[in-house]
Amino acid sequence: MFSPQGPSLRELCVQALSSVERGYDLLAPKFDHTPFRTPDTILDATAQALAEQGPFDRGLDVCCGTGAGLTVLRRVCEQGITGVDFSAGMLEQARRADPQATLVRADARALPFTGDFDLAVTLGALGHFLPAERPALFEGVHRALRPGGLFALPIGAPAPLTSLWHWAELGFDLAMVVRNAVLRPPFVMYYRTAPLPALRRDLTAAGFTVDTVPLTAVGRHRDGSARCWLVLARKPY
Ligand SMILES: C[S@@+](CC[C@H](N)C(=O)[O-])C[C@H]1O[C@@H](n2cnc3c(N)ncnc32)[C@H](O)[C@@H]1O
């Protein structure tokens, strides 16, 4: 799963025993060599789907990490792009990757923007928010968008019960429940807490109208269904 430039098992364990913010600070220099960075296939498919919804002026990448989503915004936004993350280490890497982007250190549960953006994206980060924290996240994105603005989130479709991924994700989440029951600070990262119906409900409650498109270029499950979907949440005029 990891290239030779990626983190060692020991480094990953130290990260997992830290808070989310500190964990990412530690992982930042090697993050792009891990499978946790959103893969290019998903970035390309997201950019293609968004190109059909655009053009957009200003874009925001929520939980930008080292800047994977900023590369999508660069392709579909005609004006400035901004990344927000609470890890200073990840933002430092994002700065190297895209020196022209505006980078803001802030907690995504209290986004410091009002009506500034035409497009917001978030990739690979929803598992870091407990379901009870999603309203604050989604309300902040809604506030950050201008009327008519779009919030786009690529999400994986649940793996079938017969697939190894299903059981690997379940095992990971159970290990996290145990870890967080006995250790402080918690490291909030769960694979299975953000299914599409719950996201649709929370986005609607935050004021969005919600649509989905399959990202079939990312691949299909054996039954032919798309492995990845793009959630398109529109702030009404
Ligand atoms: C798995 S990484 C994903 C990074 C990038 N979006 C990508 O797709 O490669 C998750 C990122 O979310 C950030 N993050 C997690 N919780 C956050 C919060 N409450 N506020 C801001 N950033 C947060 C972490 O610091 C980390 O950079």
The ligand as an ORCA input file, in Angstrom:
! r2SCAN-3c Opt
* xyz 0 1
  C      -7.066     12.314      4.559
  S      -6.546     14.000      4.541
  C      -7.224     14.505      2.973
  C      -6.431     15.621      2.358
  C      -6.865     16.012      0.940
  N      -8.199     16.595      0.929
  C      -6.810     14.838     -0.012
  O      -7.867     14.465     -0.521
  O      -5.727     14.297     -0.241
  C      -7.643     14.812      5.680
  C      -7.284     16.265      5.944
  O      -8.357     16.836      6.717
  C      -7.794     17.721      7.667
  N      -8.772     17.885      8.752
  C      -9.346     16.919      9.499
  N     -10.211     17.454     10.390
  C     -10.183     18.796     10.184
  C     -10.867     19.903     10.780
  N     -11.744     19.735     11.769
  N     -10.593     21.142     10.307
  C      -9.695     21.339      9.296
  N      -9.007     20.330      8.713
  C      -9.255     19.069      9.142
  C      -6.495     17.052      8.085
  O      -5.600     17.949      8.673
  C      -6.022     16.499      6.744
  O      -5.199     17.419      6.072
*
